[in-house]
Amino acid sequence: MMKRPYKSPLEHGRTYEIITVGDGRTLPQHFDPEVLEAFKKVALDFVDIFHSCQD
């Protein structure tokens, strides 16, 4: 996660939820359907990579 001075970082699960379900500002329809499906297929791989890169 990257900390930004203007907002708090989001956990992967929350980010996944925003992209796949929406949050009122971002909706799944905003993404190319093929890209969205590809993201869903590899989302857990990103979690594994994140955890393997922790200090």
PyMOL Python script that loads the backbone (N, CA, C, O; Angstrom):
from pymol import cmd

cmd.read_pdbstr("""\
ATOM      1  N   MET A   1       0.838  -1.174   0.000  1.00  0.00           N
ATOM      2  CA  MET A   1       0.000   0.000   0.000  1.00  0.00           C
ATOM      3  C   MET A   1       0.883   1.237   0.000  1.00  0.00           C
ATOM      4  O   MET A   1       1.930   1.269   0.646  1.00  0.00           O
ATOM      5  N   MET A   2       0.459   2.221  -0.710  1.00  0.00           N
ATOM      6  CA  MET A   2       1.186   3.483  -0.734  1.00  0.00           C
ATOM      7  C   MET A   2       0.407   4.523   0.053  1.00  0.00           C
ATOM      8  O   MET A   2      -0.782   4.740  -0.180  1.00  0.00           O
ATOM      9  N   LYS A   3       1.092   5.155   0.979  1.00  0.00           N
ATOM     10  CA  LYS A   3       0.474   6.243   1.729  1.00  0.00           C
ATOM     11  C   LYS A   3       0.584   7.516   0.900  1.00  0.00           C
ATOM     12  O   LYS A   3       1.647   7.842   0.371  1.00  0.00           O
ATOM     13  N   ARG A   4      -0.512   8.214   0.800  1.00  0.00           N
ATOM     14  CA  ARG A   4      -0.524   9.473   0.061  1.00  0.00           C
ATOM     15  C   ARG A   4      -0.893  10.581   1.030  1.00  0.00           C
ATOM     16  O   ARG A   4      -1.711  10.368   1.925  1.00  0.00           O
ATOM     17  N   PRO A   5      -0.308  11.757   0.869  1.00  0.00           N
ATOM     18  CA  PRO A   5      -0.574  12.828   1.829  1.00  0.00           C
ATOM     19  C   PRO A   5      -2.023  13.308   1.816  1.00  0.00           C
ATOM     20  O   PRO A   5      -2.483  13.895   2.795  1.00  0.00           O
ATOM     21  N   TYR A   6      -2.743  13.072   0.734  1.00  0.00           N
ATOM     22  CA  TYR A   6      -4.104  13.598   0.631  1.00  0.00           C
ATOM     23  C   TYR A   6      -5.191  12.571   0.949  1.00  0.00           C
ATOM     24  O   TYR A   6      -6.368  12.926   0.995  1.00  0.00           O
ATOM     25  N   LYS A   7      -4.818  11.293   1.173  1.00  0.00           N
ATOM     26  CA  LYS A   7      -5.817  10.303   1.570  1.00  0.00           C
ATOM     27  C   LYS A   7      -5.135   9.068   2.142  1.00  0.00           C
ATOM     28  O   LYS A   7      -3.957   8.816   1.890  1.00  0.00           O
ATOM     29  N   SER A   8      -5.893   8.311   2.911  1.00  0.00           N
ATOM     30  CA  SER A   8      -5.368   7.098   3.529  1.00  0.00           C
ATOM     31  C   SER A   8      -5.291   5.975   2.499  1.00  0.00           C
ATOM     32  O   SER A   8      -6.063   5.959   1.540  1.00  0.00           O
ATOM     33  N   PRO A   9      -4.361   5.034   2.692  1.00  0.00           N
ATOM     34  CA  PRO A   9      -4.268   3.907   1.755  1.00  0.00           C
ATOM     35  C   PRO A   9      -5.467   2.973   1.910  1.00  0.00           C
ATOM     36  O   PRO A   9      -6.088   2.919   2.971  1.00  0.00           O
ATOM     37  N   LEU A  10      -5.782   2.248   0.854  1.00  0.00           N
ATOM     38  CA  LEU A  10      -6.867   1.273   0.878  1.00  0.00           C
ATOM     39  C   LEU A  10      -6.287  -0.136   0.900  1.00  0.00           C
ATOM     40  O   LEU A  10      -5.281  -0.413   0.249  1.00  0.00           O
ATOM     41  N   GLU A  11      -6.924  -1.013   1.648  1.00  0.00           N
ATOM     42  CA  GLU A  11      -6.552  -2.419   1.633  1.00  0.00           C
ATOM     43  C   GLU A  11      -6.956  -3.024   0.288  1.00  0.00           C
ATOM     44  O   GLU A  11      -7.858  -2.523  -0.383  1.00  0.00           O
ATOM     45  N   HIS A  12      -6.279  -4.106  -0.095  1.00  0.00           N
ATOM     46  CA  HIS A  12      -6.575  -4.743  -1.375  1.00  0.00           C
ATOM     47  C   HIS A  12      -8.044  -5.168  -1.466  1.00  0.00           C
ATOM     48  O   HIS A  12      -8.686  -4.979  -2.499  1.00  0.00           O
ATOM     49  N   GLY A  13      -8.566  -5.738  -0.392  1.00  0.00           N
ATOM     50  CA  GLY A  13      -9.958  -6.193  -0.404  1.00  0.00           C
ATOM     51  C   GLY A  13     -10.935  -5.074  -0.688  1.00  0.00           C
ATOM     52  O   GLY A  13     -11.898  -5.254  -1.433  1.00  0.00           O
ATOM     53  N   ARG A  14     -10.688  -3.926  -0.100  1.00  0.00           N
ATOM     54  CA  ARG A  14     -11.569  -2.768  -0.331  1.00  0.00           C
ATOM     55  C   ARG A  14     -11.434  -2.283  -1.773  1.00  0.00           C
ATOM     56  O   ARG A  14     -12.427  -1.935  -2.413  1.00  0.00           O
ATOM     57  N   THR A  15     -10.215  -2.263  -2.275  1.00  0.00           N
ATOM     58  CA  THR A  15      -9.987  -1.847  -3.658  1.00  0.00           C
ATOM     59  C   THR A  15     -10.698  -2.794  -4.619  1.00  0.00           C
ATOM     60  O   THR A  15     -11.338  -2.359  -5.577  1.00  0.00           O
ATOM     61  N   TYR A  16     -10.577  -4.098  -4.353  1.00  0.00           N
ATOM     62  CA  TYR A  16     -11.257  -5.102  -5.177  1.00  0.00           C
ATOM     63  C   TYR A  16     -12.767  -4.860  -5.171  1.00  0.00           C
ATOM     64  O   TYR A  16     -13.415  -4.912  -6.217  1.00  0.00           O
ATOM     65  N   GLU A  17     -13.311  -4.599  -4.005  1.00  0.00           N
ATOM     66  CA  GLU A  17     -14.749  -4.347  -3.874  1.00  0.00           C
ATOM     67  C   GLU A  17     -15.174  -3.110  -4.663  1.00  0.00           C
ATOM     68  O   GLU A  17     -16.201  -3.129  -5.342  1.00  0.00           O
ATOM     69  N   ILE A  18     -14.396  -2.048  -4.576  1.00  0.00           N
ATOM     70  CA  ILE A  18     -14.729  -0.814  -5.302  1.00  0.00           C
ATOM     71  C   ILE A  18     -14.739  -1.066  -6.803  1.00  0.00           C
ATOM     72  O   ILE A  18     -15.644  -0.615  -7.506  1.00  0.00           O
ATOM     73  N   ILE A  19     -13.737  -1.785  -7.296  1.00  0.00           N
ATOM     74  CA  ILE A  19     -13.638  -2.037  -8.735  1.00  0.00           C
ATOM     75  C   ILE A  19     -14.726  -2.986  -9.214  1.00  0.00           C
ATOM     76  O   ILE A  19     -15.296  -2.774 -10.284  1.00  0.00           O
ATOM     77  N   THR A  20     -15.024  -4.023  -8.449  1.00  0.00           N
ATOM     78  CA  THR A  20     -15.954  -5.054  -8.916  1.00  0.00           C
ATOM     79  C   THR A  20     -17.414  -4.802  -8.560  1.00  0.00           C
ATOM     80  O   THR A  20     -18.310  -5.289  -9.249  1.00  0.00           O
ATOM     81  N   VAL A  21     -17.666  -4.038  -7.483  1.00  0.00           N
ATOM     82  CA  VAL A  21     -19.041  -3.773  -7.046  1.00  0.00           C
ATOM     83  C   VAL A  21     -19.395  -2.299  -7.200  1.00  0.00           C
ATOM     84  O   VAL A  21     -20.518  -1.955  -7.570  1.00  0.00           O
ATOM     85  N   GLY A  22     -18.424  -1.431  -6.912  1.00  0.00           N
ATOM     86  CA  GLY A  22     -18.643   0.003  -6.988  1.00  0.00           C
ATOM     87  C   GLY A  22     -18.770   0.617  -5.607  1.00  0.00           C
ATOM     88  O   GLY A  22     -18.983  -0.081  -4.615  1.00  0.00           O
ATOM     89  N   ASP A  23     -18.635   1.937  -5.561  1.00  0.00           N
ATOM     90  CA  ASP A  23     -18.744   2.663  -4.291  1.00  0.00           C
ATOM     91  C   ASP A  23     -19.513   3.969  -4.431  1.00  0.00           C
ATOM     92  O   ASP A  23     -19.452   4.822  -3.545  1.00  0.00           O
ATOM     93  N   GLY A  24     -20.223   4.131  -5.518  1.00  0.00           N
ATOM     94  CA  GLY A  24     -20.959   5.371  -5.735  1.00  0.00           C
ATOM     95  C   GLY A  24     -20.225   6.331  -6.648  1.00  0.00           C
ATOM     96  O   GLY A  24     -20.849   7.092  -7.387  1.00  0.00           O
ATOM     97  N   ARG A  25     -18.909   6.300  -6.600  1.00  0.00           N
ATOM     98  CA  ARG A  25     -18.104   7.131  -7.506  1.00  0.00           C
ATOM     99  C   ARG A  25     -17.539   6.291  -8.641  1.00  0.00           C
ATOM    100  O   ARG A  25     -17.498   6.726  -9.792  1.00  0.00           O
ATOM    101  N   THR A  26     -17.109   5.092  -8.306  1.00  0.00           N
ATOM    102  CA  THR A  26     -16.541   4.167  -9.276  1.00  0.00           C
ATOM    103  C   THR A  26     -17.497   2.995  -9.430  1.00  0.00           C
ATOM    104  O   THR A  26     -17.989   2.453  -8.441  1.00  0.00           O
ATOM    105  N   LEU A  27     -17.756   2.609 -10.660  1.00  0.00           N
ATOM    106  CA  LEU A  27     -18.645   1.484 -10.940  1.00  0.00           C
ATOM    107  C   LEU A  27     -17.936   0.493 -11.857  1.00  0.00           C
ATOM    108  O   LEU A  27     -17.061   0.888 -12.629  1.00  0.00           O
ATOM    109  N   PRO A  28     -18.295  -0.778 -11.787  1.00  0.00           N
ATOM    110  CA  PRO A  28     -17.684  -1.761 -12.676  1.00  0.00           C
ATOM    111  C   PRO A  28     -17.862  -1.398 -14.156  1.00  0.00           C
ATOM    112  O   PRO A  28     -17.014  -1.735 -14.982  1.00  0.00           O
ATOM    113  N   GLN A  29     -18.949  -0.722 -14.486  1.00  0.00           N
ATOM    114  CA  GLN A  29     -19.208  -0.331 -15.870  1.00  0.00           C
ATOM    115  C   GLN A  29     -18.190   0.676 -16.394  1.00  0.00           C
ATOM    116  O   GLN A  29     -18.123   0.911 -17.601  1.00  0.00           O
ATOM    117  N   HIS A  30     -17.401   1.270 -15.513  1.00  0.00           N
ATOM    118  CA  HIS A  30     -16.380   2.225 -15.931  1.00  0.00           C
ATOM    119  C   HIS A  30     -15.175   1.531 -16.555  1.00  0.00           C
ATOM    120  O   HIS A  30     -14.331   2.184 -17.170  1.00  0.00           O
ATOM    121  N   PHE A  31     -15.089   0.215 -16.402  1.00  0.00           N
ATOM    122  CA  PHE A  31     -13.935  -0.542 -16.873  1.00  0.00           C
ATOM    123  C   PHE A  31     -14.310  -1.392 -18.078  1.00  0.00           C
ATOM    124  O   PHE A  31     -15.450  -1.840 -18.203  1.00  0.00           O
ATOM    125  N   ASP A  32     -13.356  -1.608 -18.951  1.00  0.00           N
ATOM    126  CA  ASP A  32     -13.551  -2.518 -20.071  1.00  0.00           C
ATOM    127  C   ASP A  32     -13.901  -3.894 -19.502  1.00  0.00           C
ATOM    128  O   ASP A  32     -13.199  -4.380 -18.616  1.00  0.00           O
ATOM    129  N   PRO A  33     -14.961  -4.528 -19.983  1.00  0.00           N
ATOM    130  CA  PRO A  33     -15.381  -5.815 -19.423  1.00  0.00           C
ATOM    131  C   PRO A  33     -14.295  -6.893 -19.452  1.00  0.00           C
ATOM    132  O   PRO A  33     -14.187  -7.686 -18.517  1.00  0.00           O
ATOM    133  N   GLU A  34     -13.502  -6.926 -20.505  1.00  0.00           N
ATOM    134  CA  GLU A  34     -12.432  -7.926 -20.588  1.00  0.00           C
ATOM    135  C   GLU A  34     -11.348  -7.652 -19.556  1.00  0.00           C
ATOM    136  O   GLU A  34     -10.809  -8.578 -18.950  1.00  0.00           O
ATOM    137  N   VAL A  35     -11.033  -6.393 -19.360  1.00  0.00           N
ATOM    138  CA  VAL A  35     -10.028  -6.022 -18.357  1.00  0.00           C
ATOM    139  C   VAL A  35     -10.556  -6.338 -16.963  1.00  0.00           C
ATOM    140  O   VAL A  35      -9.814  -6.842 -16.120  1.00  0.00           O
ATOM    141  N   LEU A  36     -11.814  -6.050 -16.716  1.00  0.00           N
ATOM    142  CA  LEU A  36     -12.423  -6.335 -15.419  1.00  0.00           C
ATOM    143  C   LEU A  36     -12.391  -7.835 -15.122  1.00  0.00           C
ATOM    144  O   LEU A  36     -12.061  -8.231 -14.004  1.00  0.00           O
ATOM    145  N   GLU A  37     -12.722  -8.664 -16.092  1.00  0.00           N
ATOM    146  CA  GLU A  37     -12.686 -10.116 -15.891  1.00  0.00           C
ATOM    147  C   GLU A  37     -11.260 -10.597 -15.646  1.00  0.00           C
ATOM    148  O   GLU A  37     -11.034 -11.458 -14.795  1.00  0.00           O
ATOM    149  N   ALA A  38     -10.299 -10.049 -16.383  1.00  0.00           N
ATOM    150  CA  ALA A  38      -8.896 -10.421 -16.172  1.00  0.00           C
ATOM    151  C   ALA A  38      -8.450 -10.025 -14.769  1.00  0.00           C
ATOM    152  O   ALA A  38      -7.744 -10.783 -14.104  1.00  0.00           O
ATOM    153  N   PHE A  39      -8.857  -8.847 -14.320  1.00  0.00           N
ATOM    154  CA  PHE A  39      -8.525  -8.389 -12.970  1.00  0.00           C
ATOM    155  C   PHE A  39      -9.080  -9.351 -11.925  1.00  0.00           C
ATOM    156  O   PHE A  39      -8.380  -9.716 -10.981  1.00  0.00           O
ATOM    157  N   LYS A  40     -10.334  -9.761 -12.092  1.00  0.00           N
ATOM    158  CA  LYS A  40     -10.959 -10.680 -11.140  1.00  0.00           C
ATOM    159  C   LYS A  40     -10.205 -12.005 -11.070  1.00  0.00           C
ATOM    160  O   LYS A  40     -10.065 -12.587  -9.995  1.00  0.00           O
ATOM    161  N   LYS A  41      -9.721 -12.479 -12.218  1.00  0.00           N
ATOM    162  CA  LYS A  41      -9.023 -13.767 -12.265  1.00  0.00           C
ATOM    163  C   LYS A  41      -7.678 -13.737 -11.546  1.00  0.00           C
ATOM    164  O   LYS A  41      -7.245 -14.754 -11.005  1.00  0.00           O
ATOM    165  N   VAL A  42      -7.015 -12.582 -11.535  1.00  0.00           N
ATOM    166  CA  VAL A  42      -5.666 -12.521 -10.950  1.00  0.00           C
ATOM    167  C   VAL A  42      -5.613 -11.736  -9.643  1.00  0.00           C
ATOM    168  O   VAL A  42      -4.529 -11.532  -9.096  1.00  0.00           O
ATOM    169  N   ALA A  43      -6.738 -11.302  -9.141  1.00  0.00           N
ATOM    170  CA  ALA A  43      -6.747 -10.443  -7.950  1.00  0.00           C
ATOM    171  C   ALA A  43      -6.051 -11.093  -6.762  1.00  0.00           C
ATOM    172  O   ALA A  43      -5.299 -10.420  -6.056  1.00  0.00           O
ATOM    173  N   LEU A  44      -6.277 -12.370  -6.523  1.00  0.00           N
ATOM    174  CA  LEU A  44      -5.632 -13.030  -5.387  1.00  0.00           C
ATOM    175  C   LEU A  44      -4.130 -13.165  -5.586  1.00  0.00           C
ATOM    176  O   LEU A  44      -3.377 -13.213  -4.613  1.00  0.00           O
ATOM    177  N   ASP A  45      -3.689 -13.228  -6.838  1.00  0.00           N
ATOM    178  CA  ASP A  45      -2.249 -13.263  -7.108  1.00  0.00           C
ATOM    179  C   ASP A  45      -1.585 -11.984  -6.606  1.00  0.00           C
ATOM    180  O   ASP A  45      -0.463 -12.023  -6.101  1.00  0.00           O
ATOM    181  N   PHE A  46      -2.267 -10.860  -6.743  1.00  0.00           N
ATOM    182  CA  PHE A  46      -1.723  -9.594  -6.254  1.00  0.00           C
ATOM    183  C   PHE A  46      -1.564  -9.609  -4.739  1.00  0.00           C
ATOM    184  O   PHE A  46      -0.596  -9.061  -4.211  1.00  0.00           O
ATOM    185  N   VAL A  47      -2.499 -10.227  -4.043  1.00  0.00           N
ATOM    186  CA  VAL A  47      -2.403 -10.345  -2.585  1.00  0.00           C
ATOM    187  C   VAL A  47      -1.168 -11.159  -2.222  1.00  0.00           C
ATOM    188  O   VAL A  47      -0.406 -10.773  -1.335  1.00  0.00           O
ATOM    189  N   ASP A  48      -0.968 -12.282  -2.904  1.00  0.00           N
ATOM    190  CA  ASP A  48       0.201 -13.126  -2.641  1.00  0.00           C
ATOM    191  C   ASP A  48       1.501 -12.372  -2.906  1.00  0.00           C
ATOM    192  O   ASP A  48       2.440 -12.456  -2.115  1.00  0.00           O
ATOM    193  N   ILE A  49       1.556 -11.649  -3.999  1.00  0.00           N
ATOM    194  CA  ILE A  49       2.760 -10.874  -4.333  1.00  0.00           C
ATOM    195  C   ILE A  49       3.009  -9.811  -3.274  1.00  0.00           C
ATOM    196  O   ILE A  49       4.143  -9.625  -2.834  1.00  0.00           O
ATOM    197  N   PHE A  50       1.958  -9.116  -2.863  1.00  0.00           N
ATOM    198  CA  PHE A  50       2.097  -8.084  -1.837  1.00  0.00           C
ATOM    199  C   PHE A  50       2.684  -8.665  -0.561  1.00  0.00           C
ATOM    200  O   PHE A  50       3.619  -8.105   0.011  1.00  0.00           O
ATOM    201  N   HIS A  51       2.133  -9.791  -0.115  1.00  0.00           N
ATOM    202  CA  HIS A  51       2.603 -10.394   1.132  1.00  0.00           C
ATOM    203  C   HIS A  51       4.020 -10.946   1.001  1.00  0.00           C
ATOM    204  O   HIS A  51       4.777 -10.928   1.971  1.00  0.00           O
ATOM    205  N   SER A  52       4.385 -11.428  -0.167  1.00  0.00           N
ATOM    206  CA  SER A  52       5.732 -11.968  -0.345  1.00  0.00           C
ATOM    207  C   SER A  52       6.787 -10.867  -0.393  1.00  0.00           C
ATOM    208  O   SER A  52       7.974 -11.140  -0.211  1.00  0.00           O
ATOM    209  N   CYS A  53       6.373  -9.637  -0.635  1.00  0.00           N
ATOM    210  CA  CYS A  53       7.321  -8.519  -0.722  1.00  0.00           C
ATOM    211  C   CYS A  53       7.419  -7.723   0.574  1.00  0.00           C
ATOM    212  O   CYS A  53       8.142  -6.729   0.628  1.00  0.00           O
ATOM    213  N   GLN A  54       6.708  -8.140   1.613  1.00  0.00           N
ATOM    214  CA  GLN A  54       6.762  -7.434   2.893  1.00  0.00           C
ATOM    215  C   GLN A  54       8.112  -7.659   3.553  1.00  0.00           C
ATOM    216  O   GLN A  54       8.730  -8.710   3.387  1.00  0.00           O
ATOM    217  N   ASP A  55       8.550  -6.685   4.285  1.00  0.00           N
ATOM    218  CA  ASP A  55       9.831  -6.805   5.010  1.00  0.00           C
ATOM    219  C   ASP A  55       9.683  -7.696   6.207  1.00  0.00           C
ATOM    220  O   ASP A  55      10.649  -7.916   6.937  1.00  0.00           O
TER     221      ASP A  55
END
""", "prot")
cmd.dss("prot")
cmd.show_as("cartoon", "prot")
cmd.util.cbc("prot")
cmd.orient("prot")
